[in-house]
Amino acid sequence: MGEVYFEKENSALLIVNLQNAFVHPEGSLSKIGLDTTRTSRVIDSIRQLKEAFQVQKRPIIYIQHTQSHQPNGVDFLSKTFPQLVMKDFCAENSWDAEIIKELKPDEDDYVVTKSRSSAFYQTELENLLQELDIDTLVVTGIGTNICVESTVRDAIHRDYQVFIPKESTVTYLESKEKSAFDNFEYGLANVVSVKQMLHDILVLVCL
């Protein structure tokens, strides 16, 4: 993808699925055998990005996955991994669905709940972005090949400019993560390093 300059004035940070279910060793995904030691690697990178956005007074939006585990609330993920239903995966108001204690939302942060892979599907996200006059998204979180990629695809379909700091998103299998980044770099998003993104947020002056 050709080089696109980051314009921080109308940007927001999205933090996707940074929840106990996806990260904690006692979370439901760990209990069905997925490697949460991989997902915990992104915490420090996301923290750095969040702090940079706070310095610039730019919006920070947490995307929180929840499931009702009723017949109309079970999505393809629960169908693919039926054992998640037994583990009450991200059940509403549960510890599993809570955002991890290491990076809880601050008072000024926004939290948008979702029940499908994309943060845009049947959520308030698009309206919120319009209210905040956002046209550029920095997308981080878990998992790169499902919820992050679904959100990125829906964002570009809505004409948002999307940046992905490479060290700030992860999934449970390296091969799946690589495939997602192949898609991003082929035309879905602007893939940059966390170091470059921090520079663009904190130092770069847009002309």
N, C-alpha and C positions, 0 to 999 in steps of 0.2 A: 504494500500500500504506500502511496506517495506521502511525503512528509507533510504533516498538518500541524500548524502552530496551536499550542494550547492557549486559550483565552480564559483566564481565571475569573474575569469580571462577571460572567454569567454561568459559572460552573457550580456543580454540587458533587459531593462524595456519597456514593452508595456503598453500604456495607451489608453484604448479603449473607444471611444464614449463619452469623457468628453466634451460634447457640449451643447449649449443652449437648443437644442431640447430635450435633455434627462434630464437636470438638472434644468434649469431656470423655475420659476413659470409662465413665459410668453411664454415658449417654446411650441412647437406643441404637445408634448406628454402630458403635463399638461393640455392643452386645450381640449384634448379628454377624460380627467378624470383620467389619471394616476397620482400616488402620487409621485411628484418630491421631496417632503421633505425627502423621503427615500434615493433617489439617491444622494442628496447633502451631505449625511453623510460620503461619502468616500473621499471627497476632502482633508481633513487634512491628512489622512493616505497616500494617493497618493503623496501629497506634501512631506511628510517625506521620502518616498521611493525615490522620484525623487532627493531630496537633497543628500541622501546617495549615489545614483548612480553618481551624479555629483562629489562628493568628491573623488570617486574612478575612475573618468574619464571613466565611462562605458556608452555605448550608451543609449539614451532615445528616444523611437519611439512612436509618437502619431499616433493613428489610427482614421481617421476622416471619418465619414459616410456622403455621399452625394447622392442625388437622382436627376435624370434629369426630372422625372415626364412626360416622353414621353412613348409611348406604349412599347418600348423595355427597359425602365428604371425603370419600376415598379416591385418590387420584391414581394415575398410572404408576407412580412410584410404589404405592402400597400394593398395587396389583402385581408389580414385578417382584417386590419383596414382601409377600404376605405376612412374614414373621414380624414386620414392623407394626402391624395392627395389634399383634399380641403384646408388643413392647410399648404400646401407647405412644408411638412416634409423634413427637411434637404436639401432644394433646393440648387443647386449649387450657390455659391457666396452669400448666404443669411445669415442674422444674425442668423437664426435658426441653420445653419450648423457650425457656428463659435465655436471654442474651448472657453470654459468659461474664463472670464476675470481673475478669481482667480488663474488660473494655465495655462497661455498662454505658448506656446513653446518658449524656448530661442533660441538664434541664432545658437547654436551648436546642437539643437535637430533636429530630423528627423520627417517629417509628411508624412504618407502614406494614401492616400484616398482609400476608398472602397465604393461599392454600394450594397453589399450583406452582409450577417451576418458574414461570415468568413473574417478575415483580409488577408487571403492568396488567396482568390478567385479572379482571374483576377486582381491582384495588383502587385506592384513591391516589396512587402515585402520579399519574399523568396530570390530574387536576392540581396537585400540590406543586409539581414542577412549573406548571403554567402560572400559578399564583406567585411563585418565587422568581419568575422570569428567567428560567434556566434553559440554556440551549446546549450545554456541554456537560457530560457526565463522566466522572471517574469511577469506574466500577471495580469493586473488590469483593472478596469473600469466597464462599464455598457453595457448590462444587463447580469447578471451572467448566466442565462439559455438560452440565445439566442446568442448574438454576442461573448461574452466571451467564452462560451462553444464551439461554432462552431470553434472559433480560436484555442482553446486548442486541440480539436480533430484533426484539420488539422495540428497542430504543431507536435503532437505525431506521426501522419502518416508520417511525414518527419523526424522522429527520433530526434526531439528536446527534451531536458529535460525541463519539465515545472514545475514551482513553482507558487502557488497562495497564496498570503498573504490574509488571510480570511477576514479581515476588509477593504480590498481595492477593493472589488467588491460587487455589489449590483444589485438587480432588484426590480420591482415594487410590487411584491407579495412575502411575506415571504415563502409561501409554495413552490413556484417555485424556489426560491433561495435555499431552503433546498434540493429540489430534485436535483438541479445541483451539490451541494456539495456532495451529496450522490454518484453521478456519478464520480466526481473528486476523492473522497477518495477511491472508489472501484478500481481504477487503471488508471485513466486518468491523474492525476497530483499529485504533492506533495503539500498538503495543510499545510500551516504554519501560525503562527501569524505574524502580522506586526513587533512586538517586536523581534521575532526570526529572521525574515528576515533582519531587521536593524542590528542586532548583526552579522549575517553571512556576510553582506556586509561590515560593518565598522570595525569589530573586528577579525573575524575568519581568521586565516592564513591557507591556504590550503597547506598540506604537499605533 
